[in-house]
Amino acid sequence: MNPYVLMILLSSLGLGTTITFASSHWLLAWMGLEINTLAIIPLMAQHHHPRAVEATTKYFLTQATAAATILFASTTNAWISGEWDMTNMSNPIASTMAMTALALKIGLAPMHFWLPEVLQGLDLLTGLILSTWQKLAPLALIIQTAQTVNPLLLTLLGLMSALAGGWGGLNQTQLRKILAYSSIAHMGWMVIIIQYAPQLTILALGIYIFMTSAAFLTLKTSSATKINTLAMMWSNNPTLTTTMALVLLSLGGLPPLTGFMPKWLILQELTKQNLPVTATVMALAALLSLYFYLRLCYAMTLTISPNTTNSATPWRTQTTQTSLLLTTSTTVALGLLPATPAILMLAT
């Protein structure tokens, strides 16, 4: 892709998210979401592969449906209450419609079916943008409107997403689909706590972005897209394979890694709110996710590549240089747990 075109598209991505962040008016927020969607579509279809075009089409239709529903919900609220301010969603039907549309935008269950299919058709770097940056603007709107929505709806969305993300990833062999189900599960953890402690949602989102960035960038460096190619990672780059296994365990929320911090704090807050059953279900759902992360770690570190592989053997003399972004995100994804008290102090 032409670097000038790439610069315009990435600038538009940043502009759309910034407009949504800065707006308290539904029309401006909707405009930022639309700029975001239209900016990433050329990036998704840049390889002109039929699978990429199919994924781009699915993404566009899903996002257009969600944006139209947001516009309809905000117009309905303005018609009834006379206000376009997103913090004054006085009509319960309009607020429920807006929350459902935002849940569709970020792939919360049961509106999650598009995300694994779309992510599977994308390049790993574009998939990284879709899994991280594209979640920021809708989550900002969810945080602003969460207090006007029925708490039962948010709890159901969170529980269903954590369970669907755990169950959906169990039988997958494609790494991008596994990371898509991982994203669905993490979004569930963020949404379930949003009505009680929004600062924990922001903390969980920040840590999730670092962990997912480390995972995607490592897979990009290793040119791995399927589980059976992971068995060849150790012979190519043992250090990168070790850190990738730890990053996956961190994504699963295993102590003493960074990924344990948001799950621990969210479960603690749920029990403080007298919701022990919800906290128990979320903890059990985390075990489902941990199982398929352990499968990936087993394939990477405890198996030897067979003599006859189903995939092409990567060229053994390829460069193993790692970027600053990969090393930074990996470091944050692995070693931030001791700083939990300081982070909590900053968050509150």
N, C-alpha and C positions, 0 to 999 in steps of 0.2 A: 504494500500500500504506500502511496505517495506520502512522504513525511509531513507535508503541509496539510493534506487531508486528515492524516492521523492526528495532527496537532489540533485541528478544528474540532474533530469529533471528541477528543479527550477534554478540550476546553468546554465544549457544550455539555459533556457529562458533568463536569464540575459546576457549570453555571446552573443547570437544572436542579442539582441537589442543593446548591446555595440558595436559589430562589425559594425552594420548598422550606428549607431551614428558616429563612428570614420572614416567612409570610404567616400572618394570622388570618388572612382572608382566603376562603375556599377556592376562589377563581385563580388566585396567584399560586396557591399550592398545586392545584390541578395543572396549571401551565408548566410549573417546574417538573412535575412527573412526566408530562408529555415530552418536554425537551429531553429529559433523561432517556425515555424509551426510544425516541427517534434517533438519538445520538449513538446508542449502542447497536442498533440494527445493522448498519453497514459493517461494524466490527465483527458481528456474528456471521455475516454472510461473505466475508472477504475472501475465503478460500474457494468459493463457487462450487463446492462439493454438494451433491444432492442432499446428503445428510445434514449439512450445515444450513442449506436453504430451507429444508423441512423444519429444522429446529427454530430458525429465524421466523418462519411463518407462524408456527405454534406460539412462539413468544409474543409476536406482535398481536395476534388475535386475543390471547389471554390478557395482555396488558391493556389493549383497547377496550375490552369488555370491562375490566376493573375501573379504568379511567372514566368510562361512560357511566358506570354505576355510582362512582364518587360524585360526578357532576350532577346526576339525578338526585342523589341523596342531599347534597348541599343546596340544590335548587328547591327541593321539597321543604327543607328546614327554613330557607329564606322566605318561602311563600307563606309558611305558617307563622314564623316568629318575626319576620322582617329583618333578620340579621344574617350576615355572611360570616360572622366571626366563628372560627372553628371551636372555640372553647365554650360557646353557647349553643350546644346542640340540644335544645329543649325537647324536641320531638323524639320519642324513643324509636319510632320506625326509621326515621332518617339516620339516627346515630347507629342503629343496628346495621342498616344498609351500608353506611360508610365504613364501619368496622369490618364487615364481611368483604367489601371490595378491597380494603387494605390488606386483609388476610390473604386474599387471592393474589395480590401483587407480590407478597413476599413468600408465598407458597406454604401457608399454614394448612394443616389438615382440617377438614376434608377437601380443601381446594388445592391440594398439593400435587395432583397427578401430572401436571405439565412440567414440573421442575426436573425430575430425573430424565425425561425424554429430551428436553431442551438442552440440558447440560451435557448429555451424552453426545450430541452432535457438534459440540463446540471445541475449538482449540483450548488448551489448558489455561493460557493466559486470559483469553476472553471469558472462560468459565470462572476464573478467579475474580474478574470484575463483576460478573453476574452474581457470584456468591457473597461478595463483600460490599462493594460500593453501591450496587443497586438496591441493597437492603436499607441503606441509611435514610433516604427520604421517606419511604413509607413508614419506617419505624418511628421517625420523628413525629409524623402525623398521628400514629397510634398512641405515642406517649402524651401528646397534647389533648387527644380526645378520649383517653381511657377512662377519665373520671365521669364522663357523661354516658358511658355504656353500662349495660347490665353486667354486674360482676360474674354472674353465672356463665355468660357467653365467653368471656375471656378465659375463665377457668376451663371450660370445655375445649376451647381452641388449643390451650396449652397442653392439656392432658392428651387430647387426640393426636396432636403433632408429635409429642414425645413418644407415644406408643407407635404411631405410624412410621416415624423415622427409625425406631428400633426394629420393628418387624420388617419393614420394607427392605432394609439393607442386609438381612440375614442370608438371602439366597442369591446375591448379586456376584457377578464375576468382573464386571466393568468398574474400574476405579472411579470414574466420573459419576456413575450412578450411586456408588457407595457414598461419595462426598456430598451428593445431592440429598440423600436420605439423612446424612449427618447434619446438613444445613437445616432440614425440616425439624429434626429433633432439637437442635440448639435454639431455633426460633420458638419452639414450644416452651422451653425453659425461660426465655426472655419474656414471653407474653404472659405467662402464668403469674409472674411476680410484679407485673407493671402497675397494677392497681394499688399495691401495698407499698412498694419501694421502687420507684422509677430509677433511682440511682443505681440499683443493682442490675436493672435491665441494661443501662448504658455500660456498666462495668463488664457484664457478660458479653455484650456486643463487641466491645473493644478487644477483649481477650480472644473471642471467637475469630475476629478478623486476623489477629496475629497467628493463631494456630492454623487456620485455613490457608493463609498466605504461605506459611512454611510448608504445608502439605502440597499445595499446588505447585509451588516453585521447585520443590524437590522432585516431584513427578515430571515436571518440565525438563529439569536438568538431566534426569535419568531416561527420558523418553518412554515412560511407562504409562500404559493406559489399561492394562488388564492384569489380573492377579498372577497369571502364569509368567508374565515378564518380570515380576518382582523377584523371582528366584535367581535371576541373573544380576541383580543389583549388587550383591555382596562381592562378587568377583570384580566388578567394575569400580566400585567406590565403597569400601567398608565403612569409612567414617560417616558418609552421607546416609548409608543404610541404617547405621546405629541411631543417628539423630532422627531419621524419619520414623523409626520404630517408636522412639520416645515421644515424638510429636503426636503419633497416632494414639498412644496411651494417654497423652495429655488431652486429646480431643475426647477420649472416653471418660475423662474425669478421674483418673487414677492418682492418688497421692503418691509421692510428694511433688507432683508436677503442677504447673500453673493451672491446667484445666480443672483441677479439683476445687480451686478457690470459688468460682461463681456458683457451682453446684452446692457446695458446702454452705455458702452464705444464703442462697435461695431456700434451701431446705430449712435452715435455721429460722429464716423470716417466716416461712409458712407455718412452722410449729409455734412461733410467737403469735401468729394470727389465729391460733386454735384450729388449724387445718391439718391434723395429723394424718388423716386418710389420704388427702391429696399429696402430702409430702411422701408418704409411703409408696403410692403409685408412681410418682415421679422418680423416686430412687430405684424402684424395680424396672422402670422403663430405661433408666440409665444403664442397667445391667445388660439389657438387650443390645444397646449400642456398643457397649464394651466388648460384647462377644464378637461382632464382626470386625472391630478394630484388632482384636487379638488374632483373628484369622489372618489379617494382613501382616501382622508382626510375625506370625508363624511362617507364612510364605516367604517373608523377606530374610529372616535370620536363622530359621531352624530347618530349612530345606535346601537341598542342593539341586541345581538346575539339571534336569534329565538330559541324556545324550540326544534324544530326539524331541525337540520342542515344537509346539504348535505355532510358535511365532518366530519371526526372523531374529537371528542373533544380532544384537547391536554391534557396531564397529568398535573393536576393543581399544583403539587408540584415540577415541574422541576425547575432547577436552573435559576435564573435571573441575574447571574453575567455578567457584561459587560467587554469587553476587553479594553485595552489601545488604540488599533487601532480604535475601534468603537467610543470611547469617543473623541479621537483626531479629527477624521474625521468629527464627528458631530459638534464639536465646531467650526472647520474651516468653515464647510458648513453653519453655522448659523450666525456667528458674525464677519465676515471679512470686511463687507461693510464700516465701519468707517475708515478702514486703506487704502481706495482706493488711496488717494493722495500719500501716502508713497510707495504703490505698483507700481503706475504709475512712480514714480521717479526712482525706482529700475529697472523697465522694460525698460525705455528709457535711 
